[in-house]
Amino acid sequence: MKRSFLFFSTAVLLAALAAPALAQVRVPCAERAKVVGTLHKDFNETQRGSGLTPAGQLLELFASDKGTWTLLLSLPTGKSCMIATGGAWTTNHTDASRVSGRGA
């Protein structure tokens, strides 16, 4: 019992200490047209794929021929947020006749 209380207390303390750090993380968001324009102008990225989430949000992948990429989440309000970026993007070509259209 004492050990469980110590474990729980430590977990609560660590969570309390981490909360301010998590609150400082800022996701870059703006109107979708502005974000897409910036991705194209500054990085030569174009949309390479997209899909809808169950909540009605649009998840889009933008990439350039040089390998830079951005994962964008667009809300029904018109606001879009960059949720991930990176480099070394490659495209895998899949036989379309084998794709079922269902999520993984």
N, C-alpha and C positions, 0 to 999 in steps of 0.2 A: 504494500500500500504506500509506504514511504517513497519507494523507488518510482512508482507511477506518478505521485505528486511532484517529485523532483523533475521528472521528464516533462510533465505537463507545464510546470512553471518555467522551465528552460525554454520550451517551445513558444510559450506566450511572450516571454521576454525577447526572444530573437525576432518574433513577428513584429513586436512593437518597435524594435530598433530598426527593422528593415522597412517599415511603412513609410517614413519620410523619404527614403531613397527611392522607393517605387513611385511615390507621388511626384518626384522631380522628373521622371521620364516623360518627354514630350514627343508626341507623334505629329509629324508635319501634316497639317490638313489645310485645305483651301477649296475653292469652287473647282469642280471637276475640269471644266474647260481650261482654267488657268494651269492646273497641275499637268494635264495632258500636253498643253502647249509648251510648258517648260521642259517636260521630258523629251519632247521632240526637238525643240530648239537647242537645248544645252547638251543633250546626250544622244540625239538621233535615235531615240527609242520609239518604237511603234507597238501597237497592241498585237500580241501574238496569241492570246487566248483569254477566255473569260468564262464565268459561270455564276449562277445565282445561288446565294445561300438560302437556307430555309427561312431566314428573317427578311428576305427580299433585298439583301445587299448584293451589289455586283462586285465580284472579285475578279480583277484583271491583272494579267501579266503583260508588261511592256518590256521589250528587249531591243538591243541594237545589234547590228552585224559585227560589232567589235566585242560583244560579249557582256556588256553592262546590262543589268536588268533591274526592274522595280516591280514590286507587288503592291497593287493599289486596291483599296477597299472603298467603294463608292456607295454612299447612303441614298435612300430615296429622296432626301432633302436636297440633293445636288452637291453635297459636300463630299470630298474624297480625301482619304488619308493614306500616306505611304507607310505600309506596315513592314516592308523589308526591301533591302537593296543589296546588290552584289555584283560580282563579275564572273567571267568564265562561263557564261550561259551557252549551252549547246542545244540544238533541236534534234530530238529523236523522231525519225520518220516511221510511222506505224501504218501497216496495211489497214485502211479504213474499213474494209470488209470484216475485219476481226474485232473491231471496237463495238461493244454492246450498247453503249450509250448510258450505262449505269455507272454510278460512282463506285469507287474502290471499296 
